[in-house]
Structures are given as structure tokens and as C-alpha cells.
Amino acid sequence: MKPKVLLVDDDAAWLKTMQKELEKYSGAFSVISAYDGSQALEVMASDQVSLVVSDLRMPNIDGFELLNQVLHKYPDIPVIIITAYDRPKTREVVFKSGADDYMTKPFTAGELAEKITGVLKKKSEGGSLHNVSLETFLQLIEMEQQNCTLRIVDKDPSRTGVLFFRDGELMGARLGGRLGLEAAYEILSWSGVSVSIENRCPIKEKQLEGGLQAILLDAMRTKDESEEDFNSEEESETDEIMLDSPVKEGQSSNPGVEATGSDSAKSPAGPRPEPPGISQSAVNRPKDSSPAAVVSEKLNSALGDEEGVEDIYEDPEWHYLIERASRIGKNFEAGGLLAVYVNKGRKGHCVIVPGEPASVILMSPDTSRDRIIDAVI
């Protein structure tokens, strides 16, 4: 979609003339206008603006205040400040306030167009991708600890969102005039999107609660709950992922607890894999042997009376997390889901072992998660 430039100036004659002269550059961008900062903010709330060019001196909301509000509400949208009242230190103050560029009137339409195209070029300097799996791409951004601003365009080009990453951490999201988690959830529910990448992140302080994985899981849940046409055949496929430890030779590739000596679990000709979170050993286990009891037996066998394990219990509430984590793993062609590690900070941490229901190993904060995971997988 062609970038849209918002030109803001209270000089109606200059504004009309400049907008008409910029029409010759319509192949690169389009121009819309506003007569002051208040009107500019109204336009931005209802339209997809890519760049703002604003006069400094205006009634109501002047250029400085407009710049300040754009930086807070639309941090991904660059601003070029223009003025006929250039004074010593004006340029310095404008740039310190966060403007991307500065011009002194008078100037030609060609000179302004050159500034506009230069700033817009920076917004896509990292390249663009089309029809991508957004959740997979974002996890790569996280792993590579990138600083970037991602502009996400849905299949419906009228829906465009922005995600901000600093050192691989999702810092914020914007969808139109909405900021925060609500915007992030909707953007992350899109599929087959186009992404343009800017190699900078204007946000310095995190505006979202939770990490990328947790936000992705919540977004998937929201998406699933809103889908009326549910494809049960696709949902029943085995989606596999492994967290914290590689699959050991001879282990079952089925999600869940390691198969306990079952030849059919090790044989390629054995029973077909089960849905995420249900292991073959859970099927073969005697009815009076609970998943938590099996996990406890594994721990006792491997570690004895392990200090730091506060409790082992079954909790069906973890099934959704296991199922979503398995689905994410499918994108990476990972091994079977063997264990999920959850850090609760001062409250301690736990290891979730897939099963029917899942088993929770609650540990004190100083307990080694690696020893526990190695023992149960």
C-alpha cells in the first residue's frame, strides 16, 4: 500500500499549493492535509498515516505539541518539522524533541519530496516479507535479540498494525489509535501477513506486560475462541515441540512423559501418535497409577528424596498451555513436547509434565530445574 503523508499547516494558501505540487510524486506517496494539530490528530485516529510534515507555529495545538503527541500515541510514525521562523537553537530543540528532520521555509515541492522519500526509505530499510507465519517470524526476532519496528499488513490491507522490539523483547504494539495488549492480541491473530522492517525501535520503556511467548499463547486462545468454523481434522494432528532438553536416543517422539518400556511406543509401526499432552505411557498405564504418581516414581528413582521439590500434583488447567506450545513447535519441526518450565519468580518455579491430566512439579526458587527435567524425561 502506498505511503500516506499528512501535511499540517495553518496557512491555507501554502497548504493547498504545496499539496497540488506534490501530486507529481504520487507514484511514491500520497498527500492528505490538516490545518492545525487538533485536526491532524483527528485524521491520524481515522486514517493510516505513514509520515507527518508539520509547521511549527500553529493555533490550538502547535508543532511541538503535535510532535509530542505523535511520539506517544504513534511512536512509529516519523515527523518532519517545517518553519518560516528559524531561530538559533530551534533546530537543536526540534531534534531533541524527537523529530526525524527539519526544514526552513521557503523550499520547493521537490526539496520536500526528497526529504519525505528519504525518511520513508528508512522505515523499510530492513526489507519486507509477504505471506509469512507471523508467530514463527516473531520468535526468530526474539531469538536474535533484534531492535526493530515491524509494520504488519493483514490480508485486508485496511488493517495495519505495528509491533516494537528492543533486544528481542516485545515492547509495545499499535493498531490504529489503540496501544498495548489489546492491539497486540488482534495483530497476532492475523495469518498470511506482509511485514516491513525498520531497523530501530523508538520505544525505550516496555509498554506490555508479559513475554512474547505468553502473549502469543493468549493471542492464539483469543483467535481460537472467535473462530466459528473449527477444523477438527487439523486440530487432531500431532504438533510437537521440545523445551529445555534435546530428545534422547531411544525416547518416544510422542508428546508427554517418556514411554515406559513399551515396544509399540518405540516401533515405527506402533500406534499412531496421540494429540499433544497425552503420552503412550498414559494409555498403557494401569488405571490405579495416576500421572503424578508416575512422575513421583521417576524422580525418586533418579534422584532419591530430592530436596527442593515442594509438591507433585495433577492440574488439568495446564493442558491449554501444553497444546499451544506444541502447536508453536510444529513451525520449527521440533521433537516431542517432554516438559515445560515455568518461572514464577519469588513464588518459585515448576516443571509441567504432559499427561492426562498434566503433572506439576513445584520447586523452591533455588532448586535446579535441569536435574528435575533430566529425571522426568
Secondary structure, DSSP 4 states (H G I P E B T S, - for coil): ---EEEEE-S-HHHHHHHHHHGGGGTTT-EEEEESSHHHHHHHHHHS--SEEEEESS-SSS-HHHHHHHHHHH-TTS-EEEEES---TTHHHHHHHTT-SEEEESS--HHHHHHHHHHHHHHHTTT-EEEEE-HHHHHHHHHHTT--EEEEEE-SSTT-EEEEEEETTEEEEEEETTEESHHHHHHHHT--SEEEEEES-----S--SSS-HHHHHHHHHHHHHHH-SS--HHHHTS------SSPPPTT---SSSSPP-S-HHHHSTTSSPPPPTT--HHHHHS-TTS-HHHHHHHHHHHHHSS-TTEEEEEE-GGGHHHHHHHHHHHHHHT------EEEE-GGG-EEEEE-SSS-EEEEE-TTS-HHHHHHHH-
